[in-house]
Amino acid sequence: MSTLAGKTILMSGGSRGIGLAIALRAARDGANIALMAKTDTPHPKLEGTVHSAAEQIRAAGGQALPIVGDVRNDDDITEAVLKTQGEFGGIDIVVNNASVIDLSGSLDLAAKKYDLMQDVNVRGTFMLSRAALPILKDAENPHILSLSPPLNTTPRWLGAHTAYSMAKFGMTMATLGLAAEFAKDGVAANTLWPETTIATAAVQFALGGDRMMKVSRTPDVYADAAYAVMLQPAREYTGQTLIVEDVLRAAGVTDFSGYAAVPGTPDSALFPDIFL
């Protein structure tokens, strides 16, 4: 495929950050994007709602369907899938973007936060993908894309933040499992993760504040890589734990300077992301 024009993407989250950047990149082709997100009204610390994201998608050239829902709720998932199919006639791509981060050590992590990470990251990825699969199987070039890391299960990453590592690796395992299970149906399922930190609210509030934001890349680097993945032939390009920059290099990108959150920041000064 050379364009996402007319293709329909169902995304969890997406009211801001990386998810919104991916949606806007697809919208420039004229894609249809259904966003299932909780943010119905403005958050005191986080910019954007599912409605403001939909407005940006339309302004970029796409069709938008904002759906207020929680990926932890099975009824919300079912409603999102049915609404997307009803509005656009099918689903071509599912993007598992919704995720919760807490890097607390095991003795400091609240039990509710552990449950939240498992429910959103792992269960949400599996359940949204599963609910969409009967429709995806009828698509011309169906993809599932989860924003999660390769299974680098070394003591360094398992021990750094055990609960969060379990949740993100769980997203990846769910995706790789679906890739194997539905390969015969031609449904691709891959994961995508960056080499460097990305300038989002998660980095600002969970990793390192403004200092970390300045040594990160913009969400556009993730969006461009996701776009390249979604154009790949589904039957041939599946079951991979992909790295953002590797995807772009394979697409011919050699200069990443334009993705620096602070223009002029050399690649050597950027902060490496976790799990790699």
Accessible surface in RSA format (square Angstrom, percent):
REM  Atomic radii and reference values for relative SASA: ProtOr
REM  Chains: A
REM  Algorithm: Lee & Richards
REM  Probe-radius: 1.40
REM  Slices: 20
REM RES _ NUM      All-atoms   Total-Side   Main-Chain    Non-polar    All polar
REM                ABS   REL    ABS   REL    ABS   REL    ABS   REL    ABS   REL
RES MET A   1    84.58  43.8  24.22  16.0  60.36 143.7  37.97  32.3  46.61  61.7
RES SER A   2   101.33  85.6  74.95 100.0  26.37  60.8  50.41 107.4  50.91  71.3
RES THR A   3    57.71  41.0  55.70  56.5   2.01   4.8  50.10  67.3   7.61  11.5
RES LEU A   4     0.00   0.0   0.00   0.0   0.00   0.0   0.00   0.0   0.00   0.0
RES ALA A   5    52.83  48.6  37.71  58.2  15.12  34.4  37.99  53.5  14.84  39.3
RES GLY A   6    53.33  65.8   0.00   N/A  53.33  65.8  32.27  88.6  21.06  47.2
RES LYS A   7    31.16  15.2  31.16  19.1   0.00   0.0  18.59  16.7  12.56  13.4
RES THR A   8     2.70   1.9   2.70   2.7   0.00   0.0   0.25   0.3   2.45   3.7
RES ILE A   9     0.00   0.0   0.00   0.0   0.00   0.0   0.00   0.0   0.00   0.0
RES LEU A  10     0.00   0.0   0.00   0.0   0.00   0.0   0.00   0.0   0.00   0.0
RES MET A  11     0.00   0.0   0.00   0.0   0.00   0.0   0.00   0.0   0.00   0.0
RES SER A  12     3.26   2.8   3.26   4.4   0.00   0.0   0.55   1.2   2.71   3.8
RES GLY A  13    14.75  18.2   0.00   N/A  14.75  18.2  13.55  37.2   1.19   2.7
RES GLY A  14     3.90   4.8   0.00   N/A   3.90   4.8   0.00   0.0   3.90   8.7
RES SER A  15     5.67   4.8   4.55   6.1   1.12   2.6   0.00   0.0   5.67   7.9
RES ARG A  16    55.15  23.2  49.24  25.1   5.92  14.1  27.73  37.9  27.43  16.6
RES GLY A  17    27.41  33.8   0.00   N/A  27.41  33.8  15.29  42.0  12.12  27.1
RES ILE A  18    32.75  18.6  28.91  21.5   3.84   9.3  28.91  20.8   3.84  10.4
RES GLY A  19     0.11   0.1   0.00   N/A   0.11   0.1   0.00   0.0   0.11   0.2
RES LEU A  20    18.88  10.5  18.88  13.5   0.00   0.0  18.88  13.3   0.00   0.0
RES ALA A  21    12.81  11.8   6.08   9.4   6.73  15.3  10.08  14.2   2.73   7.2
RES ILE A  22     0.45   0.3   0.35   0.3   0.10   0.2   0.35   0.3   0.10   0.3
RES ALA A  23     0.00   0.0   0.00   0.0   0.00   0.0   0.00   0.0   0.00   0.0
RES LEU A  24    44.96  25.0  44.96  32.2   0.00   0.0  44.96  31.6   0.00   0.0
RES ARG A  25    42.40  17.8  41.17  21.0   1.23   2.9   3.64   5.0  38.75  23.5
RES ALA A  26     0.10   0.1   0.00   0.0   0.10   0.2   0.00   0.0   0.10   0.3
RES ALA A  27     0.00   0.0   0.00   0.0   0.00   0.0   0.00   0.0   0.00   0.0
RES ARG A  28   155.37  65.2 124.13  63.3  31.24  74.4  40.09  54.8 115.27  69.9
RES ASP A  29    33.66  23.6  16.61  16.5  17.06  40.3   6.53  15.4  27.14  27.1
RES GLY A  30    27.49  33.9   0.00   N/A  27.49  33.9  16.49  45.2  11.00  24.6
RES ALA A  31     0.00   0.0   0.00   0.0   0.00   0.0   0.00   0.0   0.00   0.0
RES ASN A  32    19.31  13.3  19.31  18.7   0.00   0.0   0.00   0.0  19.31  18.7
RES ILE A  33     0.03   0.0   0.00   0.0   0.03   0.1   0.00   0.0   0.03   0.1
RES ALA A  34     0.00   0.0   0.00   0.0   0.00   0.0   0.00   0.0   0.00   0.0
RES LEU A  35     0.86   0.5   0.86   0.6   0.00   0.0   0.86   0.6   0.00   0.0
RES MET A  36     3.92   2.0   0.41   0.3   3.51   8.3   0.41   0.3   3.51   4.6
RES ALA A  37     5.80   5.3   2.45   3.8   3.35   7.6   5.80   8.2   0.00   0.0
RES LYS A  38   126.50  61.7 106.76  65.5  19.74  47.0  70.56  63.5  55.95  59.6
RES THR A  39    25.43  18.1  19.25  19.5   6.18  14.7  10.82  14.5  14.61  22.1
RES ASP A  40    62.87  44.0  54.65  54.4   8.21  19.4  10.59  24.9  52.28  52.1
RES THR A  41    93.85  66.8  88.08  89.3   5.77  13.8  58.72  78.9  35.13  53.1
RES PRO A  42   113.46  82.7  94.15  85.8  19.31  70.2  94.35  77.9  19.11 118.8
RES HIS A  43    81.26  44.4  66.65  46.3  14.61  37.4  44.14  45.5  37.13  43.2
RES PRO A  44   130.36  95.0  84.85  77.3  45.52 165.5  98.26  81.1  32.11 199.6
RES LYS A  45   154.13  75.2 126.57  77.7  27.56  65.6  78.60  70.7  75.53  80.5
RES LEU A  46    44.83  25.0  40.69  29.1   4.14  10.4  43.16  30.3   1.67   4.5
RES GLU A  47   149.91  86.1 136.03 102.9  13.88  33.0  56.48 109.2  93.43  76.3
RES GLY A  48    24.30  30.0   0.00   N/A  24.30  30.0  13.33  36.6  10.96  24.5
RES THR A  49    12.65   9.0  12.65  12.8   0.00   0.0   7.91  10.6   4.75   7.2
RES VAL A  50     0.00   0.0   0.00   0.0   0.00   0.0   0.00   0.0   0.00   0.0
RES HIS A  51    76.17  41.6  74.43  51.7   1.74   4.5  60.11  62.0  16.06  18.7
RES SER A  52    37.16  31.4  34.80  46.4   2.36   5.4  35.42  75.4   1.75   2.4
RES ALA A  53     0.00   0.0   0.00   0.0   0.00   0.0   0.00   0.0   0.00   0.0
RES ALA A  54     0.72   0.7   0.72   1.1   0.00   0.0   0.72   1.0   0.00   0.0
RES GLU A  55   112.84  64.8 105.87  80.1   6.98  16.6  35.65  69.0  77.19  63.0
RES GLN A  56    78.87  44.1  73.70  53.9   5.17  12.3  32.16  68.5  46.71  35.4
RES ILE A  57     0.00   0.0   0.00   0.0   0.00   0.0   0.00   0.0   0.00   0.0
RES ARG A  58   119.10  50.0 102.74  52.4  16.36  38.9  50.13  68.5  68.97  41.8
RES ALA A  59    94.33  86.7  49.84  76.9  44.49 101.2  62.76  88.4  31.57  83.6
RES ALA A  60    33.88  31.1  11.19  17.3  22.68  51.6  22.99  32.4  10.89  28.9
RES GLY A  61    47.05  58.0   0.00   N/A  47.05  58.0  30.32  83.2  16.73  37.5
RES GLY A  62     3.44   4.2   0.00   N/A   3.44   4.2   0.06   0.2   3.38   7.6
RES GLN A  63   107.97  60.4 107.97  78.9   0.00   0.0  22.27  47.4  85.70  65.0
RES ALA A  64    13.20  12.1   0.56   0.9  12.64  28.8   0.56   0.8  12.64  33.5
RES LEU A  65    30.98  17.3  30.37  21.7   0.61   1.5  30.69  21.6   0.29   0.8
RES PRO A  66    38.05  27.7  21.97  20.0  16.08  58.5  22.10  18.2  15.95  99.1
RES ILE A  67     5.12   2.9   3.90   2.9   1.22   2.9   5.12   3.7   0.00   0.0
RES VAL A  68    76.33  50.2  50.31  45.5  26.02  62.7  50.31  43.7  26.02  70.6
RES GLY A  69     7.60   9.4   0.00   N/A   7.60   9.4   6.28  17.2   1.32   2.9
RES ASP A  70    26.18  18.3  26.08  26.0   0.10   0.2  12.30  28.9  13.88  13.8
RES VAL A  71    12.52   8.2   9.04   8.2   3.48   8.4   9.04   7.9   3.48   9.5
RES ARG A  72    91.52  38.4  74.18  37.8  17.34  41.3  18.15  24.8  73.37  44.5
RES ASN A  73    66.46  45.8  61.58  59.5   4.88  11.8  12.03  28.9  54.43  52.6
RES ASP A  74    68.73  48.1  61.93  61.6   6.79  16.1  33.91  79.8  34.81  34.7
RES ASP A  75   114.25  80.0 108.30 107.8   5.95  14.1  28.60  67.3  85.65  85.4
RES ASP A  76    35.88  25.1  34.27  34.1   1.61   3.8   2.06   4.8  33.82  33.7
RES ILE A  77     4.24   2.4   4.24   3.2   0.00   0.0   4.24   3.1   0.00   0.0
RES THR A  78    70.77  50.3  69.64  70.6   1.13   2.7  46.93  63.0  23.84  36.0
RES GLU A  79    79.83  45.8  75.98  57.5   3.85   9.2  26.78  51.8  53.04  43.3
RES ALA A  80     0.00   0.0   0.00   0.0   0.00   0.0   0.00   0.0   0.00   0.0
RES VAL A  81     6.00   3.9   6.00   5.4   0.00   0.0   6.00   5.2   0.00   0.0
RES LEU A  82   105.67  58.9  98.37  70.4   7.30  18.4  98.77  69.4   6.91  18.6
RES LYS A  83    96.75  47.2  87.32  53.6   9.43  22.4  55.22  49.7  41.53  44.2
RES THR A  84     0.00   0.0   0.00   0.0   0.00   0.0   0.00   0.0   0.00   0.0
RES GLN A  85    70.64  39.5  67.93  49.6   2.71   6.4  12.12  25.8  58.51  44.4
RES GLY A  86    67.64  83.4   0.00   N/A  67.64  83.4  37.43 102.7  30.21  67.7
RES GLU A  87   107.71  61.8  77.68  58.8  30.03  71.5   7.63  14.8 100.08  81.7
RES PHE A  88    44.50  22.3  13.34   8.3  31.16  81.1  20.39  12.4  24.10  69.0
RES GLY A  89    68.23  84.1   0.00   N/A  68.23  84.1  34.08  93.5  34.15  76.5
RES GLY A  90    17.31  21.4   0.00   N/A  17.31  21.4  16.82  46.2   0.49   1.1
RES ILE A  91     3.33   1.9   0.00   0.0   3.33   8.0   0.00   0.0   3.33   9.0
RES ASP A  92    21.73  15.2  21.73  21.6   0.00   0.0   1.52   3.6  20.21  20.2
RES ILE A  93     1.69   1.0   1.69   1.3   0.00   0.0   1.69   1.2   0.00   0.0
RES VAL A  94     0.00   0.0   0.00   0.0   0.00   0.0   0.00   0.0   0.00   0.0
RES VAL A  95     0.00   0.0   0.00   0.0   0.00   0.0   0.00   0.0   0.00   0.0
RES ASN A  96     2.23   1.5   2.23   2.2   0.00   0.0   1.50   3.6   0.73   0.7
RES ASN A  97    25.96  17.9  17.57  17.0   8.38  20.2   0.00   0.0  25.96  25.1
RES ALA A  98    21.19  19.5  13.87  21.4   7.32  16.6  19.00  26.8   2.18   5.8
RES SER A  99    51.38  43.4  18.16  24.2  33.22  76.5  16.84  35.9  34.55  48.4
RES VAL A 100    29.33  19.3  25.66  23.2   3.67   8.8  29.33  25.5   0.00   0.0
RES ILE A 101    40.92  23.3  27.40  20.4  13.52  32.6  27.40  19.7  13.52  36.7
RES ASP A 102    26.62  18.6  21.91  21.8   4.72  11.2   6.68  15.7  19.94  19.9
RES LEU A 103    49.80  27.7  31.71  22.7  18.09  45.5  32.79  23.0  17.01  45.8
RES SER A 104    40.46  34.2  26.74  35.7  13.72  31.6  11.42  24.3  29.04  40.7
RES GLY A 105    34.91  43.1   0.00   N/A  34.91  43.1  27.36  75.1   7.55  16.9
RES SER A 106    77.78  65.7  49.89  66.6  27.89  64.2  40.87  87.0  36.92  51.7
RES LEU A 107   181.11 100.9 147.58 105.6  33.53  84.3 150.33 105.6  30.78  82.8
RES ASP A 108   120.73  84.6  89.80  89.4  30.93  73.1  25.56  60.1  95.17  94.9
RES LEU A 109    27.34  15.2   7.55   5.4  19.80  49.8   8.31   5.8  19.03  51.2
RES ALA A 110    62.20  57.2  48.79  75.3  13.41  30.5  59.31  83.5   2.88   7.6
RES ALA A 111    77.75  71.5  64.74  99.9  13.01  29.6  70.76  99.7   6.99  18.5
RES LYS A 112   180.35  88.0 173.60 106.5   6.76  16.1 116.89 105.2  63.46  67.6
RES LYS A 113    64.04  31.2  61.92  38.0   2.12   5.0  30.55  27.5  33.49  35.7
RES TYR A 114    78.42  36.6  78.31  44.6   0.12   0.3  55.71  41.9  22.71  28.0
RES ASP A 115    76.93  53.9  75.56  75.2   1.36   3.2  20.00  47.1  56.93  56.8
RES LEU A 116    45.58  25.4  43.16  30.9   2.42   6.1  45.29  31.8   0.29   0.8
RES MET A 117     0.83   0.4   0.83   0.5   0.00   0.0   0.83   0.7   0.00   0.0
RES GLN A 118    44.09  24.7  42.86  31.3   1.24   2.9  17.91  38.1  26.18  19.9
RES ASP A 119    53.17  37.2  53.07  52.8   0.10   0.2   2.99   7.0  50.18  50.0
RES VAL A 120    13.95   9.2  12.21  11.1   1.74   4.2  12.21  10.6   1.74   4.7
RES ASN A 121     0.00   0.0   0.00   0.0   0.00   0.0   0.00   0.0   0.00   0.0
RES VAL A 122    35.22  23.2  35.22  31.9   0.00   0.0  35.22  30.6   0.00   0.0
RES ARG A 123    84.61  35.5  80.44  41.0   4.17   9.9  39.86  54.5  44.75  27.1
RES GLY A 124     0.72   0.9   0.00   N/A   0.72   0.9   0.65   1.8   0.07   0.2
RES THR A 125     3.50   2.5   1.63   1.7   1.87   4.5   1.17   1.6   2.33   3.5
RES PHE A 126    74.42  37.2  74.42  46.1   0.00   0.0  74.42  45.1   0.00   0.0
RES MET A 127    36.56  18.9  34.82  23.0   1.74   4.2  30.13  25.6   6.43   8.5
RES LEU A 128     0.09   0.1   0.09   0.1   0.00   0.0   0.09   0.1   0.00   0.0
RES SER A 129     0.04   0.0   0.04   0.0   0.00   0.0   0.00   0.0   0.04   0.1
RES ARG A 130   131.35  55.1 127.44  65.0   3.91   9.3  37.69  51.5  93.66  56.8
RES ALA A 131    34.54  31.8  14.50  22.4  20.05  45.6  25.80  36.3   8.75  23.2
RES ALA A 132     0.00   0.0   0.00   0.0   0.00   0.0   0.00   0.0   0.00   0.0
RES LEU A 133     4.82   2.7   4.82   3.4   0.00   0.0   4.82   3.4   0.00   0.0
RES PRO A 134    88.91  64.8  75.60  68.9  13.31  48.4  78.88  65.1  10.02  62.3
RES ILE A 135    23.30  13.3  20.57  15.3   2.73   6.6  21.91  15.8   1.39   3.8
RES LEU A 136     0.00   0.0   0.00   0.0   0.00   0.0   0.00   0.0   0.00   0.0
RES LYS A 137    90.38  44.1  70.43  43.2  19.95  47.5  23.68  21.3  66.70  71.1
RES ASP A 138   128.36  89.9  93.49  93.1  34.86  82.4  33.55  79.0  94.81  94.6
RES ALA A 139    22.36  20.6   1.79   2.8  20.57  46.8  10.62  15.0  11.73  31.1
RES GLU A 140   144.65  83.0 106.27  80.4  38.38  91.4  51.67  99.9  92.98  75.9
RES ASN A 141    16.29  11.2  13.02  12.6   3.27   7.9   4.34  10.4  11.95  11.6
RES PRO A 142     6.17   4.5   6.17   5.6   0.00   0.0   6.17   5.1   0.00   0.0
RES HIS A 143     1.01   0.5   1.01   0.7   0.00   0.0   0.10   0.1   0.90   1.1
RES ILE A 144     1.22   0.7   0.59   0.4   0.63   1.5   0.59   0.4   0.63   1.7
RES LEU A 145     0.44   0.2   0.44   0.3   0.00   0.0   0.44   0.3   0.00   0.0
RES SER A 146     0.00   0.0   0.00   0.0   0.00   0.0   0.00   0.0   0.00   0.0
RES LEU A 147    10.80   6.0   9.58   6.9   1.22   3.1   9.58   6.7   1.22   3.3
RES SER A 148     0.11   0.1   0.00   0.0   0.11   0.3   0.00   0.0   0.11   0.2
RES PRO A 149     0.00   0.0   0.00   0.0   0.00   0.0   0.00   0.0   0.00   0.0
RES PRO A 150    24.73  18.0  24.73  22.5   0.00   0.0  24.73  20.4   0.00   0.0
RES LEU A 151    72.72  40.5  47.56  34.0  25.16  63.2  48.43  34.0  24.29  65.4
RES ASN A 152    42.89  29.6  36.47  35.2   6.42  15.5  14.66  35.3  28.23  27.3
RES THR A 153    79.43  56.5  58.95  59.8  20.49  48.8  29.16  39.2  50.27  76.0
RES THR A 154    55.09  39.2  53.41  54.1   1.68   4.0  53.32  71.6   1.77   2.7
RES PRO A 155   120.36  87.7 107.08  97.6  13.27  48.2 113.55  93.8   6.80  42.3
RES ARG A 156   164.63  69.1 146.32  74.6  18.31  43.6  64.53  88.2 100.10  60.7
RES TRP A 157    19.31   7.7  19.31   9.3   0.00   0.0  17.40   9.3   1.91   3.1
RES LEU A 158    65.00  36.2  64.33  46.0   0.66   1.7  64.58  45.4   0.41   1.1
RES GLY A 159    57.89  71.4   0.00   N/A  57.89  71.4  30.97  85.0  26.92  60.3
RES ALA A 160    52.27  48.1  20.33  31.4  31.94  72.7  32.37  45.6  19.90  52.7
RES HIS A 161    10.46   5.7   9.38   6.5   1.08   2.8   9.01   9.3   1.45   1.7
RES THR A 162    53.49  38.0  51.98  52.7   1.51   3.6  36.75  49.4  16.74  25.3
RES ALA A 163     8.72   8.0   6.78  10.5   1.94   4.4   7.35  10.3   1.37   3.6
RES TYR A 164     9.52   4.4   9.27   5.3   0.26   0.7   0.00   0.0   9.52  11.7
RES SER A 165     0.00   0.0   0.00   0.0   0.00   0.0   0.00   0.0   0.00   0.0
RES MET A 166    82.82  42.9  72.69  48.1  10.13  24.1  64.64  55.0  18.18  24.1
RES ALA A 167     0.00   0.0   0.00   0.0   0.00   0.0   0.00   0.0   0.00   0.0
RES LYS A 168     5.05   2.5   5.05   3.1   0.00   0.0   0.00   0.0   5.05   5.4
RES PHE A 169     9.32   4.7   9.32   5.8   0.00   0.0   9.32   5.6   0.00   0.0
RES GLY A 170    12.43  15.3   0.00   N/A  12.43  15.3  10.76  29.5   1.67   3.7
RES MET A 171     0.17   0.1   0.17   0.1   0.00   0.0   0.17   0.1   0.00   0.0
RES THR A 172     0.00   0.0   0.00   0.0   0.00   0.0   0.00   0.0   0.00   0.0
RES MET A 173   121.47  62.9 111.42  73.7  10.05  23.9  86.66  73.7  34.81  46.1
RES ALA A 174    18.38  16.9   5.48   8.5  12.90  29.3  16.52  23.3   1.86   4.9
RES THR A 175     0.28   0.2   0.13   0.1   0.15   0.4   0.15   0.2   0.13   0.2
RES LEU A 176    45.77  25.5  40.20  28.8   5.56  14.0  40.45  28.4   5.32  14.3
RES GLY A 177    38.58  47.6   0.00   N/A  38.58  47.6  34.56  94.8   4.02   9.0
RES LEU A 178     9.07   5.1   7.56   5.4   1.52   3.8   7.56   5.3   1.52   4.1
RES ALA A 179     3.66   3.4   2.39   3.7   1.27   2.9   2.67   3.8   0.99   2.6
RES ALA A 180    81.38  74.8  53.78  83.0  27.60  62.8  62.77  88.4  18.60  49.3
RES GLU A 181   102.06  58.6  88.42  66.9  13.64  32.5  37.42  72.4  64.63  52.8
RES PHE A 182    33.33  16.7  33.33  20.6   0.00   0.0  33.33  20.2   0.00   0.0
RES ALA A 183    48.83  44.9  37.75  58.3  11.07  25.2  39.96  56.3   8.86  23.5
RES LYS A 184   158.31  77.2 125.11  76.8  33.21  79.1 117.01 105.3  41.30  44.0
RES ASP A 185    40.10  28.1  26.39  26.3  13.71  32.4   6.91  16.3  33.19  33.1
RES GLY A 186     4.74   5.8   0.00   N/A   4.74   5.8   3.00   8.2   1.74   3.9
RES VAL A 187     2.33   1.5   1.13   1.0   1.20   2.9   1.30   1.1   1.03   2.8
RES ALA A 188     0.00   0.0   0.00   0.0   0.00   0.0   0.00   0.0   0.00   0.0
RES ALA A 189     0.62   0.6   0.62   1.0   0.00   0.0   0.62   0.9   0.00   0.0
RES ASN A 190     0.16   0.1   0.16   0.2   0.00   0.0   0.05   0.1   0.11   0.1
RES THR A 191     0.18   0.1   0.18   0.2   0.00   0.0   0.00   0.0   0.18   0.3
RES LEU A 192     0.00   0.0   0.00   0.0   0.00   0.0   0.00   0.0   0.00   0.0
RES TRP A 193    21.11   8.5  21.11  10.2   0.00   0.0  21.11  11.3   0.00   0.0
RES PRO A 194     2.65   1.9   2.65   2.4   0.00   0.0   2.65   2.2   0.00   0.0
RES GLU A 195    53.44  30.7  49.13  37.2   4.31  10.3  18.40  35.6  35.03  28.6
RES THR A 196    11.77   8.4  11.77  11.9   0.00   0.0  11.77  15.8   0.00   0.0
RES THR A 197     1.66   1.2   1.64   1.7   0.02   0.0   1.66   2.2   0.00   0.0
RES ILE A 198     5.21   3.0   4.32   3.2   0.89   2.1   4.32   3.1   0.89   2.4
RES ALA A 199    20.98  19.3  10.38  16.0  10.60  24.1  10.38  14.6  10.60  28.1
RES THR A 200    17.95  12.8  12.36  12.5   5.59  13.3  13.51  18.1   4.44   6.7
RES ALA A 201    30.99  28.5  20.88  32.2  10.11  23.0  23.04  32.4   7.95  21.1
RES ALA A 202    46.98  43.2  36.99  57.1  10.00  22.7  44.25  62.3   2.73   7.2
RES VAL A 203     8.81   5.8   8.81   8.0   0.00   0.0   8.81   7.7   0.00   0.0
RES GLN A 204    59.19  33.1  52.52  38.4   6.67  15.9   3.65   7.8  55.54  42.1
RES PHE A 205   117.41  58.7  81.46  50.5  35.95  93.5  84.54  51.3  32.86  94.1
RES ALA A 206    39.71  36.5  13.85  21.4  25.86  58.8  22.29  31.4  17.42  46.2
RES LEU A 207    49.63  27.6  19.74  14.1  29.89  75.1  23.06  16.2  26.58  71.5
RES GLY A 208    26.25  32.4   0.00   N/A  26.25  32.4  16.51  45.3   9.74  21.8
RES GLY A 209    24.23  29.9   0.00   N/A  24.23  29.9  21.99  60.3   2.24   5.0
RES ASP A 210    88.29  61.8  81.49  81.1   6.81  16.1  25.41  59.8  62.88  62.7
RES ARG A 211   158.22  66.4 149.98  76.5   8.24  19.6  79.96 109.3  78.26  47.4
RES MET A 212     9.95   5.2   9.95   6.6   0.00   0.0   9.95   8.5   0.00   0.0
RES MET A 213    43.44  22.5  42.78  28.3   0.66   1.6  42.94  36.5   0.50   0.7
RES LYS A 214   124.75  60.9 121.53  74.6   3.22   7.7  66.49  59.8  58.27  62.1
RES VAL A 215    36.56  24.1  36.56  33.1   0.00   0.0  36.56  31.8   0.00   0.0
RES SER A 216     0.04   0.0   0.00   0.0   0.04   0.1   0.00   0.0   0.04   0.1
RES ARG A 217     8.03   3.4   8.03   4.1   0.00   0.0   0.00   0.0   8.03   4.9
RES THR A 218    33.65  23.9  33.65  34.1   0.00   0.0  32.44  43.6   1.22   1.8
RES PRO A 219    27.16  19.8  27.16  24.8   0.00   0.0  27.16  22.4   0.00   0.0
RES ASP A 220    80.36  56.3  80.19  79.8   0.17   0.4  13.47  31.7  66.89  66.7
RES VAL A 221     0.00   0.0   0.00   0.0   0.00   0.0   0.00   0.0   0.00   0.0
RES TYR A 222     2.77   1.3   2.77   1.6   0.00   0.0   2.46   1.9   0.30   0.4
RES ALA A 223     2.41   2.2   2.24   3.4   0.18   0.4   2.24   3.1   0.18   0.5
RES ASP A 224    35.88  25.1  33.36  33.2   2.52   6.0   9.25  21.8  26.63  26.6
RES ALA A 225     0.00   0.0   0.00   0.0   0.00   0.0   0.00   0.0   0.00   0.0
RES ALA A 226     0.00   0.0   0.00   0.0   0.00   0.0   0.00   0.0   0.00   0.0
RES TYR A 227    28.31  13.2  28.31  16.1   0.00   0.0  19.52  14.7   8.79  10.8
RES ALA A 228    16.76  15.4  12.88  19.9   3.88   8.8  16.55  23.3   0.21   0.6
RES VAL A 229     0.60   0.4   0.47   0.4   0.14   0.3   0.60   0.5   0.00   0.0
RES MET A 230     1.14   0.6   0.64   0.4   0.50   1.2   0.64   0.5   0.50   0.7
RES LEU A 231    26.76  14.9  23.75  17.0   3.02   7.6  23.81  16.7   2.95   7.9
RES GLN A 232    59.32  33.2  58.27  42.6   1.04   2.5   1.15   2.4  58.17  44.1
RES PRO A 233    59.09  43.1  55.81  50.9   3.28  11.9  59.09  48.8   0.00   0.0
RES ALA A 234     3.94   3.6   2.01   3.1   1.93   4.4   2.01   2.8   1.93   5.1
RES ARG A 235   166.20  69.8 138.27  70.5  27.93  66.5  62.68  85.7 103.52  62.7
RES GLU A 236   144.03  82.7 109.19  82.6  34.84  82.9  45.18  87.4  98.85  80.7
RES TYR A 237    43.83  20.5  43.82  24.9   0.01   0.0  33.57  25.2  10.26  12.6
RES THR A 238    36.67  26.1  21.43  21.7  15.23  36.3  21.43  28.8  15.23  23.0
RES GLY A 239    38.20  47.1   0.00   N/A  38.20  47.1  12.65  34.7  25.55  57.2
RES GLN A 240    66.63  37.3  62.56  45.7   4.07   9.7  25.97  55.3  40.66  30.8
RES THR A 241    47.01  33.4  27.11  27.5  19.90  47.4   5.68   7.6  41.34  62.5
RES LEU A 242    17.88  10.0  15.46  11.1   2.42   6.1  17.65  12.4   0.23   0.6
RES ILE A 243    24.64  14.0  22.70  16.9   1.94   4.7  22.70  16.3   1.94   5.3
RES VAL A 244     0.00   0.0   0.00   0.0   0.00   0.0   0.00   0.0   0.00   0.0
RES GLU A 245     0.02   0.0   0.02   0.0   0.00   0.0   0.02   0.0   0.00   0.0
RES ASP A 246    72.81  51.0  67.06  66.7   5.75  13.6  25.41  59.8  47.41  47.3
RES VAL A 247    10.99   7.2   6.14   5.6   4.85  11.7   9.30   8.1   1.69   4.6
RES LEU A 248     5.94   3.3   5.94   4.2   0.00   0.0   5.94   4.2   0.00   0.0
RES ARG A 249   111.16  46.7  95.00  48.4  16.17  38.5  49.74  68.0  61.43  37.2
RES ALA A 250    95.86  88.1  50.28  77.6  45.59 103.7  63.38  89.2  32.49  86.1
RES ALA A 251    69.45  63.9  26.74  41.3  42.71  97.2  39.52  55.7  29.93  79.3
RES GLY A 252    55.30  68.2   0.00   N/A  55.30  68.2  33.86  92.9  21.44  48.0
RES VAL A 253    41.63  27.4  35.10  31.8   6.52  15.7  40.15  34.9   1.47   4.0
RES THR A 254   129.23  91.9  95.35  96.7  33.88  80.8  71.65  96.2  57.58  87.0
RES ASP A 255    97.92  68.6  80.83  80.5  17.08  40.4  36.38  85.6  61.53  61.4
RES PHE A 256    11.49   5.8   8.83   5.5   2.67   6.9   8.83   5.4   2.67   7.6
RES SER A 257    62.56  52.9  55.24  73.7   7.32  16.9  39.43  84.0  23.13  32.4
RES GLY A 258    73.97  91.2   0.00   N/A  73.97  91.2  43.65 119.8  30.32  67.9
RES TYR A 259    31.51  14.7  31.51  17.9   0.00   0.0  19.62  14.7  11.89  14.7
RES ALA A 260     7.67   7.1   1.43   2.2   6.24  14.2   1.51   2.1   6.16  16.3
RES ALA A 261    34.55  31.8   9.24  14.3  25.30  57.6  10.02  14.1  24.53  65.0
RES VAL A 262    63.57  41.8  63.05  57.1   0.52   1.2  63.48  55.2   0.08   0.2
RES PRO A 263   120.62  87.9  99.24  90.5  21.38  77.7 102.91  85.0  17.72 110.1
RES GLY A 264    73.86  91.1   0.00   N/A  73.86  91.1  43.49 119.3  30.37  68.0
RES THR A 265    22.67  16.1  13.31  13.5   9.35  22.3  10.85  14.6  11.81  17.9
RES PRO A 266    79.73  58.1  68.58  62.5  11.15  40.5  79.73  65.8   0.00   0.0
RES ASP A 267    77.87  54.5  61.53  61.2  16.34  38.6  30.33  71.4  47.54  47.4
RES SER A 268   109.33  92.4  66.38  88.6  42.95  98.9  58.88 125.4  50.46  70.7
RES ALA A 269    49.11  45.2  28.37  43.8  20.74  47.2  38.64  54.4  10.47  27.7
RES LEU A 270    14.45   8.0   1.25   0.9  13.20  33.2   1.25   0.9  13.20  35.5
RES PHE A 271    82.00  41.0  80.42  49.8   1.58   4.1  82.00  49.7   0.00   0.0
RES PRO A 272    87.13  63.5  82.48  75.2   4.65  16.9  84.12  69.5   3.01  18.7
RES ASP A 273    16.63  11.6  12.80  12.7   3.83   9.0   0.03   0.1  16.60  16.6
RES ILE A 274    23.87  13.6  23.62  17.6   0.26   0.6  23.87  17.2   0.00   0.0
RES PHE A 275     0.00   0.0   0.00   0.0   0.00   0.0   0.00   0.0   0.00   0.0
RES LEU A 276    68.91  38.4  33.31  23.8  35.61  89.5  55.71  39.1  13.20  35.5
END  Absolute sums over single chains surface
CHAIN  1 A    11771.4       8973.2       2798.2       6670.7       5100.7
END  Absolute sums over all chains
TOTAL         11771.4       8973.2       2798.2       6670.7       5100.7
